[in-house]
Amino acid sequence: LAGMAIIQNSTFYGNSSGLYGGGISNDDTLTVQNSTLSGNSAYIYGGGIYNRATL
C-alpha cells in the first residue's frame, strides 16, 4: 500500500512475501482495527506487518 490506509474487520492468514510484509506492507500511516493477522511470513522483515511510517 502507498498512502494512508485503514483496515477494519479483516483477516490476513497464511500469506508470505519474498521481501517485506507478508500480511501487510505499507509506506504511510496505517490503522488496523478489529482484525487478525496470523501465520504470515516475510523473508526479510515484517511477517505480519511491515510499515515505514506511523502505525
C-alpha positions as CSV (number, residue, x, y, z in Angstrom):
1,L,0.0,0.0,0.0
2,A,1.1,3.5,-0.6
3,G,-0.7,6.3,1.2
4,M,-2.8,6.3,4.3
5,A,-4.6,3.0,4.9
6,I,-7.3,1.9,7.3
7,I,-8.0,-1.8,7.6
8,Q,-11.1,-2.9,9.5
9,N,-12.7,-6.3,10.3
10,S,-10.2,-8.2,8.2
11,T,-8.2,-11.4,8.4
12,F,-4.7,-11.9,6.9
13,Y,-3.8,-15.6,7.2
14,G,-1.1,-17.7,5.7
15,N,0.4,-15.0,3.4
16,S,4.1,-14.8,2.5
17,S,6.5,-12.3,0.9
18,G,9.9,-12.7,-0.6
19,L,10.9,-9.3,0.8
20,Y,8.8,-7.3,3.3
21,G,5.4,-7.5,4.9
22,G,3.9,-11.0,4.4
23,G,0.5,-9.8,5.6
24,I,0.6,-6.0,5.0
25,S,3.3,-3.8,3.6
26,N,2.7,0.0,3.8
27,D,4.7,3.2,3.3
28,D,2.4,5.7,5.1
29,T,0.1,5.9,8.1
30,L,-1.6,2.6,8.8
31,T,-4.6,1.9,11.1
32,V,-5.6,-1.7,11.8
33,Q,-8.8,-2.2,13.8
34,N,-10.6,-5.4,14.8
35,S,-8.5,-7.5,12.5
36,T,-6.5,-10.8,12.8
37,L,-3.0,-11.4,11.4
38,S,-1.8,-14.9,11.8
39,G,0.6,-17.3,10.1
40,N,2.1,-14.7,7.8
41,S,5.8,-14.6,6.9
42,A,8.4,-12.5,5.2
43,Y,11.9,-13.3,4.1
44,I,13.4,-10.0,5.4
45,Y,11.1,-8.0,7.8
46,G,7.5,-7.9,8.9
47,G,5.9,-11.3,8.7
48,G,2.6,-9.8,9.8
49,I,3.0,-6.0,9.2
50,Y,5.9,-4.0,7.7
51,N,5.2,-0.3,8.0
52,R,7.6,2.5,7.3
53,A,5.6,5.3,8.9
54,T,3.0,5.7,11.7
55,L,1.2,2.5,12.8
